[in-house]
């Protein structure tokens, strides 16, 4: 399934267009406000699973900020997402000083597998800790890694292997050399679908090795800190690593081709979940929320306008 982190061009859909859709529910839990099409249980789970993810990621990634900015999470029908983003499989988020707005499809494979919600929330959590700046591979890769989180009762599995990315990385000849990859801007290859697929897989793979497997984590932590301070990529690399780019390529090839990957399995109870309910949104409430969604992603001027 194709998913992308993309800048969206949103149009406010008239309420008449929603007449045939499923009911919409609203639910707020801690810093998360959910607007979801489907049913009340789904709306509740979206918020509560994200809060549980917050606690686990804070431990894994060393998040120190205690305040949480508001997160407005929209889970809309595929047809609506297609109209807004151009593709029903896209997930998009917008981060501002006032908080985060996340837009994703309400289609899920199984209960708790809310890829788009976790993808956007991971980015929002890092931004709230002042750590969502840096090279493109990091901004894409870390949310990709934790978007695949799965829950089983009071346990959660984080850092699950994406088979598509794994197969892509297994094609060693197609990987982008680290000397180019670490400083590569994703926008510069956006029109090259084949290279973009390799880039996305490599961003996921590198983030997984660093933040789940712990591969060169100390060095990459130093490297990212220097880049956030404005240090050019080659200088940041030289100051952080004792190996060359070429040696890093060889080491990365070895670990991604060995066919073994670690996963975090953590206890993640939700003792407050019993009895939580979401409320159906009235036409006026839905209109107000969709207007806020459109404001978060203003329409870009079209040619001739």
Secondary structure as UniProt FT lines:
FT   HELIX           15..18
FT   TURN            19..20
FT   STRAND          24..29
FT   TURN            30..31
FT   STRAND          32..37
FT   HELIX           40..61
FT   STRAND          70..76
FT   HELIX           78..85
FT   TURN            88..89
FT   STRAND          91..96
FT   TURN            97..98
FT   STRAND          99..105
FT   TURN            111..112
FT   HELIX           115..128
FT   TURN            129..130
FT   HELIX           136..147
FT   STRAND          150..152
FT   TURN            153..154
FT   STRAND          155..158
FT   HELIX           163..170
FT   HELIX           172..174
FT   HELIX           178..181
FT   TURN            182..183
FT   HELIX           186..189
FT   TURN            190..191
FT   HELIX           193..211
FT   TURN            215..216
FT   HELIX           217..228
FT   TURN            229..230
FT   HELIX           233..240
FT   HELIX           245..257
FT   STRAND          264..267
FT   TURN            271..272
FT   TURN            274..275
FT   STRAND          279..280
FT   HELIX           283..296
FT   TURN            303..304
//
